Amino acid sequence: MDTIIFQNFGAEILQRGEQYFIRYDAGEVVVQMKELPINESDVRRAQLSEKDAYEVILSAEQSNRAR
């Protein structure tokens, strides 16, 4: 079961068991919700400001591409 632990700056942070995910709209013209895993320090950072949330999303996207 997902628990939303933060919702602001155009992103949601979810906890699913022991894992954390950031969910955001990656679409340009139409809504395209994307969900990527993040670590606990990114959870805290994404809650600080819109800029920090955006940087966490960019970092998660890069990590996801590297896999």
ABEGO torsion letter per residue (X at the ends): XBBBABBBGGBBBBBBEABBBBBBBABAABBBBBBBBBBAAAAAAAAABAAAAAAAAAAAAAAAAAX
